[in-house]
Amino acid sequence: MLTPLPAPIQQINSAIAHRANVELSVLRLDLMHPLVNGNKWFKLKYNLLEAKQKNFTTLLTFGGAYSNHIFATAAAGNLLGFRTIGVIRGEEKLPLNPTLSFAVQQGMQLVYLNRETYRQRNTPQLQQDLQQRFGEVFVIPEGGSNLNGIRGCTEIICEAAEFDTVCVACGTGTTLAGIVLSLHPKQRAIAFPILKNGEFLRQEIEILLKNTPKPNSFPASWELVCNYHFGGYAKVNDELLLFSQQFQQEHGIPLDYVYTAKMFYGVMDLLQQGFFPPGDRLLLIHTGGLQGNIGMKERSHF
Ligand SMILES: Cc1ncc(COP(=O)(O)O)c(C=O)c1O
């Protein structure tokens, strides 16, 4: 069913890391489950448990047309016997792209909201309208980004991982917040926003951290590295594509172009600049998202 495999840790043998005297390993969350994997597994875990405990039979959530979260929620709902409704940003485009046709195959009902209405998705008014239209539904916010999502992400780092610095791609910062809350005070986290002008996330992440009950009273330090967005969300260029292909050939690890490729590129670039202190042990989190590569190929014609 939805029981995940433990995420393996893969050592990376890289000349660049070797020259920088830094150890590199990857936590392969992408391998935990064929359909519900990456950070999505963790963001959904406590949302699904709460929905079951409260006897909801329907999950309703939000996302863009290529959303990893829509894909994972549709699959998880199907595996666990929930009805699912996906509220999609923008107009319906037929034929459906690979993400949305997968969601429909899993039994998800799709509902489209124009971009302006979609922006109201977290307001009580729109939530009430949706409840009126669909009855009693358990609402999971876009991306699984709520307290349950953060709580799940505190479980990403497995006990066995030995490292000083953890690196992760960052969209909303929910995954980063969970990770930071689970680190030892001497460890640190570095997040790579994939949105342009990602500096705004600093404040949002501070708020997430402030509002989440802390398992650890001395939270670890964290920082944002904002210059590896490649033009913004879902933007790619030839350099990034070539990097991903070469990385996969050399290390056998596929990367998604929207999130992990940008973070891995950033880490390799920073290694060459001497950003990490000698002796640093880096743990790179592979947050999954590989389903998006199929749609990305369609979108960008590469
Ligand atoms: C594959 C992948 N990696 C990283 C992220 C970034 O996660 P967050 O929004 O929690 O920062 C996402 C979005 O959820 C994602 O789908």
The ligand as an SDF file (V2000), in Angstrom:
LIG
                    3D

 16 16  0  0  0  0  0  0  0  0999 V2000
   10.4550   17.7810   -5.8350 C   0  0  0  0  0  0  0  0  0  0  0  0
   10.3190   18.9390   -4.9080 C   0  0  0  0  0  0  0  0  0  0  0  0
   11.4090   19.3840   -4.2630 N   0  0  0  0  0  0  0  0  0  0  0  0
   11.3650   20.4470   -3.4330 C   0  0  0  0  0  0  0  0  0  0  0  0
   10.1770   21.1080   -3.2030 C   0  0  0  0  0  0  0  0  0  0  0  0
   10.1700   22.3060   -2.2970 C   0  0  0  0  0  0  0  0  0  0  0  0
    9.4250   22.0810   -1.1560 O   0  0  0  0  0  0  0  0  0  0  0  0
    8.9260   23.2780   -0.2250 P   0  0  0  0  0  0  0  0  0  0  0  0
    7.7620   23.9230   -0.9180 O   0  0  0  0  0  0  0  0  0  0  0  0
    8.5270   22.5980    1.0070 O   0  0  0  0  0  0  0  0  0  0  0  0
   10.0450   24.2290   -0.0490 O   0  0  0  0  0  0  0  0  0  0  0  0
    8.9920   20.6770   -3.8420 C   0  0  0  0  0  0  0  0  0  0  0  0
    7.7000   21.3160   -3.5870 C   0  0  0  0  0  0  0  0  0  0  0  0
    6.9990   20.8350   -2.7480 O   0  0  0  0  0  0  0  0  0  0  0  0
    9.0590   19.5600   -4.7220 C   0  0  0  0  0  0  0  0  0  0  0  0
    7.9760   19.1120   -5.3740 O   0  0  0  0  0  0  0  0  0  0  0  0
  1  2  1  0
  2  3  1  0
  2 15  2  0
  3  4  2  0
  4  5  1  0
  5  6  1  0
  5 12  2  0
  6  7  1  0
  7  8  1  0
  8  9  2  0
  8 10  1  0
  8 11  1  0
 12 13  1  0
 12 15  1  0
 13 14  2  0
 15 16  1  0
M  END
$$$$
